[in-house]
């Protein structure tokens, strides 16, 4: 997946997230959707950072791959 594709997916997810947050009353199902969107956004941002780091190191950015949620969620901030 190219950087532009990852960024496009991030944009689409962000639009969905904003639409849900813009609602007056959010259902439990929508709260779950927001949670899943957040996780998917974290994966996308991680993939984009991997691609950029590989490119900066002179490596092929296509070597980057999406990491599982557990790995991403356990990163130290």
Secondary structure, DSSP 4 states (H G I P E B T S, - for coil): --HHHHHHHHHHHHHHHHHHHTSSS--HHHHHHHHHHHHHHHHHHHHHHHHHHHHHTTS-GGG--PPPHHHHHT---
